[in-house]
Amino acid sequence: MERSKRAIIEQAGRVVVKLGSRVLSHSDGRPNLKRIEAIVEDVVALRRRGREVLLVSSGAIGAGMGVLGIKRRPTLLPQLQMCAAVGQAQLMSIYERLFQAANCRMGQVLLTHADLRERSRHLNARNTILALLREGVVPVLNENDAVAVDDIRFGDNDILAALASILVEADLLVLMSTVNGLRRSSGGGRTARVPYLAGVTQSELALAGGKGSEISTGGMASKLQAARMAAELGASVVICDGRMQRILERVLAGEDVGTLIRSEENIEGPSAISRKKRWIAFFHRSIGSLIIDDGARRALIEGGKSLLPIGIVAVEGRFGVGASVKVKDSEGRLVARGLVEYSSEQIERIKGRRTSEIEGVLGAKEYDEVIHRDNLVILKPSQEGVL
């Protein structure tokens, strides 16, 4: 692979590193102290060279399973939360001891999806993490598994890491696994590492198999989904084997390790979108959809317009004012995501009508638009499955 494709990594000033459970743990879930120490040494070395590093650490549930003598990952939520509560304390104690021994400070940040979905909490999380980085502290993030439930869970820490990289506008996301990147068949039953991807498509997702192990929830498919999110907003992403010696140093030196993923096509064009639109695009779970006609689709994509009721042909789901919804074309393809100014019931009544008719139908007109352009982000079909 051309050296130039890796050269940009060497300039990364802010790095998010995701550590998978199987990287950090023995097979029974107990923390692998030798490996964690090696990774901490790598992180501290990067800090001393002036790079900002944010860790997204899995391993709490596995560590709790080890402490409690549980051999198989629980399936019931209370047991999972119990393991997380026990394991998180142990894991942070290990990190604190190792960072302190290296004369480096660390700080714990526990998040649920609700913390990043609600605007004020989203900004508070960003400001807290940036304040830690400015002070030379290494933030260690994890999902707050001890209290998270299905509707506020990220799903796995690959997605949390991608969202964290978007939240703090990181230059590089490193997803550490137990394989050295994505692999593709090379014939004869053998596979070869894929050194570079210019974005993630369905063909790459089809190569990804597996769903983690007894102590982890992620897999290559999850990592590729996370990589696509981060890469399409301009970050470089490397999927690599976290068990390799000095792996972070080698990645940041531009060595040909793992799979480098960079998107050649960002959402809404090559320029970075505003922080508010990043929040709308990636930190909400859509709870409904609006189906629009071809004229509305052209107005949104080519004209940069707001979504008016006249262009809406159908409403899917029930939602209130301010909800995040998907905007789809007549063939069901994703066009955009946005925050609505009217409820699903109100939109059902005014769909296909002119703006001048809204007051007559609803009795009052608060807004001309169903979704204002400032609250709308044009997306690609590939991003429908993000949240």
N, C-alpha and C positions, 0 to 999 in steps of 0.2 A: 504494500500500500504506500502511496506517496507520502513522504514525510510531511508535506504541507498540510495534509488533512489533520495531522496531530499537533501541528505547531501552535494552533490557537489555544490548545489546552494549557500550554506553558504560561500563557498570559492570564490565566484565570485567577482573579483576586478573591472571589467568594465561592466557596465550595460546600456543597451539601453531600454528606456521605451516609448512605444507608447501609446498616449492618444487619444481615439476616440472622434468624435464630440459629440456623445450622452453621453459620460462620462463627458465632459466639459460643456455641454450646457443644458439649459432648452428646453422644447419642441418647443418653438418658435425660437430657435437658439441663444437667448441671453446667454452670458457666465454665468455659474453657479459659482458665486464668492466663495461661501462657499466650494464647492467641489474642485475648483482649489487651494484655499488656503490650504486645507487639503493635497492635493497631493504635493504642494510645500514644506510643512512642512515635509512630508515623504522624499522627495528628499534631503532636507537640512540635515536631520538627517543622511541619508546614507553618504552624503559628509563628515560630521563631524566624521564619523567612518572610514574614509579613502577610501571609495569606489568612483570610478569615475562614474558619471551618465550623460547620454546624453538623452534629451527628444526629441521625435518626436511628435509634437503637431498638431492635426487637429483642426478644429473649426473656421478657418478664414472665410470661406464662410458662415457658419451658423451665426457667429457674425455679418458679413456684412448684412445678410438678416434681422437680428433683428434691426440693426441701421436704415436700409432703409425701414423697415416696409413691407418686402416681405414675404408672408406667405408660398409660395411653392418654392422649389428649382428650379431656372431657368434651362432651357434646352439649351439655346443659349450661345455660348462661351463668347461673349462680356459681357453679364449680369453676368455670373459666375465670370469672371475676375474682373468686377466692384465690386461685393460683396467681393471678396477676397482682393482687394486693400483697401476697407474700413475696413473690419473685421480684417485684419492682423495687422493694426496699433493699433486697440483697444486691440486685444489679447496680443500683445507684451507689451503694456502699463500696462496691468494687471500683466503679469509675472514680468516685471521690478519692479513694486511697491512691489509685494509680496516677491520677492527674496531680494530686498534691505532692506525691513523691517526685514528680517531674517539675515541680514548682510552677504549675499551671492551674488556673482555676476553671471549674466547670459549674454549670447551673442546669437544674432539671426543669423542663417545660412539658407538662402533660396536657394533651389536647383531645377534644372530641370534634366531630364534624360541625356540631352546633357552634363551637367556638369560632370557627372560620366562616360559617354561613351568615351569622348575624353581624351586621356591618361594624358596630362599635367594638364588639369583641374581636372581630377580625383585625381591626386597626390596632387594638391594644396588644394582640398577640404579635403583630409585626413590630410594633414599637418596642416591646419587651425584648424580642430576639435581637433587634438591631442595637439596642442599648447594651446588651450582653456582649455582642461582637465588638462594639466600639471600645469596651473596657477590657478587651483581650480575654474575655471569658468564653469558653467553649460551651454553647448550648447543647444539651442532650435531650432530644425530643422523643416522645413515645406517645402512642394513643393511650388515653386514660381508660384502659381495659377494665379497671375495677368498677367503673360506673357506666361505661358506654353500653348502649343497647342498639338494636339493629338500625333504627332510624337515625342514629347519630354516629354510627361507626364509619370509618374510612374504608373498611374492608380488609386492608392489610397495610403494612408499613411502606410498601413500594409506592402506593398511591399517596400516603402521607408525605413521603419524601419528595415526590413530584410537586405536591401542593406547597410544601415548604420552600422548594426552590423557586416556585412562582411567587410565593409570598414575599421573599426577601430579594428577588431578582438576582438569583445566583448565576454565576458564569458557567459552573460545571456541577453536574449531578453524577455521583459515583454510586452505582447500585452493586453492592458486594453480595456474591452468591457463593456456591460451592462448585460452579462451573466457570470456565474462562470465556464467557460470552456466549452468544448464539451460535449454534452449530447447524450446518447444512449437509445433506448427504453428498458424499464424494464418490459414490459407487462402491460396489463390492461389500456392501454392508457397513462401510466406514463413513465417518462424518469429519468435516473440517470446520475449523473456527471461521466465522464470518468477521473479518476485521473492521468493516465499515458498512454502515447503512445510511443512505441519503433519505432518512425518514422511515417510518414504520407503516407498512401496508398490510392488507389482509393476508398476502402471501407469506410475510414474515410471521404474522400471528399464527398461521397454520403450522409453521415449523415448531412452535413452542408446545411442549407437552408437559404433563405432570401438574400436580397441585400441591407441591411441598411435601411434608412428611408428618410424622406424629407430633412434632413439636413446632411446625411452622405452617403458615397458611398460604404463603406465596408460591410462585412458580415462574417459569420464564415468560408465560403469557402475561402475568401481572407486571413483570418488569418491563416488557415491551409496551404495555398500555401506559405505564408511568413514564417511560422514556418518550413516548409520543407526545404526551402532555407537555413535558418540560421542553422538548426539542422544538415544538411548534411555536414556542414563545422565545426562542433564540438561545437557549442554553445548549451546551454540549453535554452529552450523556455517555458514560462508559459503564458497561456491564462487565464485571470482572470477577475473578476468583479471589475472595477475601482471605484465603488461606496462603496465598503466595507471599513470600518474604518481601518486605518493603513495597507492598503493592501500591500504596498511595503515592509514594515517592516516584515509582516507575510510571504510574499514570500521569502525574503532573510533569514528569520529564519528557512526556511525549513518546514513550516507548510503545511499541506495537503489541500491547497486551489487551485482552478482552475485545469487546465490540464497541466501537465508537459510533454513536448515532447523532447525526446533525440533520435538521430539517432544512430543505432548500425552499420551503414554502411555508411561511407563517400565516396564522389566521389574520384576516383583514389586511393582507399584503405584507410586505417585508418589514415595515416599520413597527416598532413596539406599540402595543395598545396601552391605553391608560390603566392605572391601577384599579380604578373603579370597574372598568370593563373586564379586567382580569378576574376580579371578584365575581362579576356576573357570570362570566363564561365557565369558570372552573370550580367555584366554591359553593355552588348551589346544586341541589338535586331537583330537577324539574318535576313538577307534580301534575302536569297537564300539557296539552299541545294545541296549537292553532294551525289549521290547514288553510293555506292561502292559494289564491289563483296566480296565473302566470304574470299578470300585470303587476300584482303586488310584489312578486318575487323579483321582477326586474327593477322595480322602484327601490327595493331594499338593497339589492346587490350592486346594481349599476348606478342608481341615482342617489344612494346614501340617504334615503328618506325614512321617515317614521312609518310604523304600521298603522294604517287607518282601518276603520271597520268595513269599509266598502270592499276591501280586498280579502276579507276572511270568508271562507266557505263552510267551515265546520269547527266545532269546539270539542276537544276530547278531555275528559276528566272534570273534576270539580275543584275549584280553587278560589281563593279570595283575592282582594286587591293587594298588589305588591308581590304576588307569587311569581316564582320563576317558572317559565313555560318554554317548551320547544316550539319553534316555528318551522313547519314543514310545507313542502310544495304538494301539488295534487297527486304526485306519485309516492308520497311518504318520505321523501328525502329531506334530511336536515338542512335547514337554511340558516337558522339563527337561534339564539337563546336570549330571552329578555324578561323584564319585570313588567307585569301588566298594571294598567291604571284602572281597570274594571274587573269585576268578578266574572267567573265563568257564566253565571246566570245572566248577568248584564250583557256580556259579549254575545251570548246566544240570541239575545233579543235584538241587538243592533248589527249583527254580522250582515254584510252585503249592503248596508245602508250608507248614505252619505253623512258626512260629519254634521251637516246642517239639520239632519233628522234626529240626532241623538236626544236632544232635549224633549222632543215630542214623544219619543218612545219611552224614555226613562223618567221623564218629569223634571230632569235637571241635567246639565252638561258640565261635568267637572273638567274634562279634558277633551281636546279634539282627537287625540291619538289613543289607540289601544295600548301601544308600546311606543314611547318616545325614543327617538334615535339615540339619545344619551344613555338610555337604559337597554340598548339592544346591541348584541355582538353577532356579527356574521361569522358563521362557522362552516366547517366542511363536514360532509357525511361521516368521515372517519372519526369525528369527535363526538358522535351521538352517544357512544357507550362510556364516555368519561365518567359521568356521575348519573 
